[in-house]
Amino acid sequence: MSLLIRPCHRRRFRAVLNDAVRLGREVFGNARDEDGFDGDAGLYLVNLDAGGRVVATVRIIPGAAAVRGPRTVEMSRLCADPRLTPAERLATLVELRAAMALLRGRHGWTRALVVGHDRHIQPFVRSGMTVRAIGPPVLLPGDSQPSFAVLATDPDGPALAAGAPSTLQDPDADPSLFTRYGDRAVA
């Protein structure tokens, strides 16, 4: 399941977001927890397994990439738990892609600006997304592998959104998600 966490829900899902940030640190080897976008505009999609454990996540920033076009969003911190088997990793990334397609359809986003290591971008390329590199690879502080900035479009997005069963769980549509996955201490 892909849980949608909007900025207004951040306090209610603090534990889930902390686990998502921890997963990102583990995958990317980056000690940085959050940045200036997190509190203002960042939407999060967090995949949870049947036990409620975070297994994949992506941050989506609408309008952050407006210089590249009004229908472009920035997607960052896309990662899946490295302890998953290859089949589980593929399944959770496909589920995340379907949830992203649903969001793109709802908001009219057609392209995504993504920065990531090649191993994080390649599964999306193999799944049929069109990816165009923007500039040369860069070595970010603390990284041992170069990162790439790419502009991605998903020609199958509308079909994924229309044909796949919805795994996108939105607390605004289903308030029981606050009880199931939200922080108990926050009213």
C-alpha positions in Angstrom: 0.0 0.0 0.0 1.2 3.5 -0.8 0.3 6.0 1.9 0.0 9.7 0.8 1.3 12.1 3.4 0.6 15.8 2.7 2.3 18.7 4.5 -0.8 19.1 6.7 -0.5 15.5 7.8 3.2 15.5 8.8 2.6 15.7 12.5 0.0 12.9 12.4 2.4 10.6 10.7 5.7 11.6 12.4 6.8 8.0 13.2 6.1 6.8 9.6 8.1 9.8 8.2 10.9 9.2 10.6 11.1 5.6 9.4 11.1 6.9 5.7 13.9 9.3 6.5 15.9 6.5 8.2 15.4 4.3 5.2 16.7 7.1 2.9 19.8 7.5 5.1 20.4 3.8 4.9 20.0 3.6 1.1 21.8 6.8 0.2 24.3 6.9 3.0 23.4 10.5 3.7 23.3 11.7 7.3 21.0 14.7 6.4 17.5 14.2 7.7 15.3 16.9 6.2 15.7 20.1 4.2 13.7 23.3 3.7 11.2 21.6 1.3 10.0 19.1 3.8 7.8 21.3 5.9 6.3 23.5 3.2 5.4 21.6 0.1 6.7 18.1 0.1 4.2 15.3 -0.4 5.4 11.8 0.6 4.4 8.4 -0.8 5.4 5.8 1.7 4.9 2.1 0.9 4.1 0.0 3.9 4.2 -3.8 4.1 1.3 -5.8 5.7 2.9 -5.2 9.2 3.1 -1.4 8.7 6.9 -1.3 8.1 8.2 1.3 5.6 9.6 -0.6 2.6 9.8 2.3 0.0 9.3 6.0 -0.2 9.5 9.0 -2.5 9.1 12.8 -1.8 7.2 14.8 -4.4 7.5 18.6 -4.6 4.9 20.2 -6.8 6.0 23.4 -8.4 9.6 23.1 -7.3 10.7 22.5 -10.8 8.5 25.2 -12.3 11.5 26.5 -14.4 11.2 23.3 -16.4 7.5 23.7 -16.9 4.3 24.1 -14.9 3.3 20.5 -15.2 6.7 19.2 -13.8 7.3 18.0 -10.3 10.5 17.1 -8.4 10.7 13.6 -7.1 13.5 12.9 -4.7 14.6 10.4 -2.1 13.1 7.5 -4.1 14.3 4.3 -2.4 13.3 0.8 -1.4 14.5 -1.3 1.5 17.7 -3.0 0.5 16.7 -6.0 2.7 13.9 -6.9 0.3 14.4 -9.7 -2.2 14.7 -8.6 -5.8 11.1 -9.7 -6.5 9.8 -7.8 -3.4 11.8 -4.7 -4.5 10.4 -4.8 -8.0 6.8 -5.3 -6.6 7.1 -2.3 -4.2 8.6 -0.1 -6.9 5.9 -1.0 -9.4 3.3 -0.3 -6.7 4.9 3.1 -6.0 5.0 3.9 -9.7 1.2 3.1 -10.0 0.5 5.4 -7.0 2.7 8.2 -8.6 0.7 7.7 -11.8 -2.6 8.2 -9.9 -1.2 11.4 -8.3 0.1 12.7 -11.7 -3.4 12.1 -13.2 -5.1 13.9 -10.4 -2.8 16.9 -10.5 -2.0 17.1 -14.3 1.7 16.5 -13.8 3.3 15.2 -17.0 7.0 15.2 -16.2 9.3 14.7 -13.1 12.7 16.0 -12.4 14.6 13.3 -10.6 18.1 13.2 -9.1 19.5 9.8 -8.2 22.1 7.1 -8.5 21.9 5.1 -11.7 20.8 2.0 -9.8 17.7 3.9 -8.5 16.8 5.3 -12.0 17.4 2.1 -14.0 14.3 0.2 -12.7 12.1 3.0 -14.0 13.9 3.1 -17.4 13.4 -0.7 -17.7 9.7 -0.3 -16.8 9.2 1.9 -19.9 9.6 5.4 -18.6 11.3 7.9 -21.0 14.3 9.4 -19.3 16.5 12.3 -20.6 19.7 13.2 -18.7 20.0 16.9 -17.7 23.6 17.8 -17.6 26.6 15.5 -16.7 26.7 13.2 -13.7 27.8 14.8 -10.4 29.4 13.4 -7.3 27.4 14.8 -4.3 29.2 15.4 -0.9 29.4 12.1 1.0 28.5 9.9 -2.0 30.8 7.4 -3.6 28.7 7.0 -6.8 27.8 9.8 -9.2 24.2 11.0 -9.3 22.2 11.9 -12.4 19.6 14.6 -12.9 17.0 13.3 -15.3 13.7 14.6 -16.7 11.3 11.6 -16.8 8.0 11.1 -18.5 5.8 8.0 -18.1 4.0 7.1 -21.3 2.2 4.4 -19.4 1.1 6.6 -16.5 -2.5 7.1 -17.6 -2.9 3.4 -18.3 -1.4 2.5 -15.0 -3.7 4.9 -13.2 -6.8 3.7 -15.0 -6.0 0.0 -15.2 -4.3 -0.8 -11.9 -6.2 -1.3 -8.7 -5.6 1.7 -6.5 -2.9 1.2 -3.9 -2.8 4.9 -3.2 -4.2 5.4 0.3 -5.2 9.0 1.1 -6.0 10.0 4.7 -8.3 12.8 3.4 -10.5 10.1 1.7 -10.0 7.4 4.4 -9.5 9.0 7.9 -9.1 5.5 9.4 -5.5 5.7 8.1 -4.7 8.2 10.9 -5.7 5.5 13.4 -3.9 2.7 11.7 -0.6 4.3 10.9 -0.6 7.7 12.6 1.1 8.7 15.8 -1.1 7.8 18.7 0.1 10.7 20.9 -1.1 13.4 18.5 -4.8 14.3 18.6 
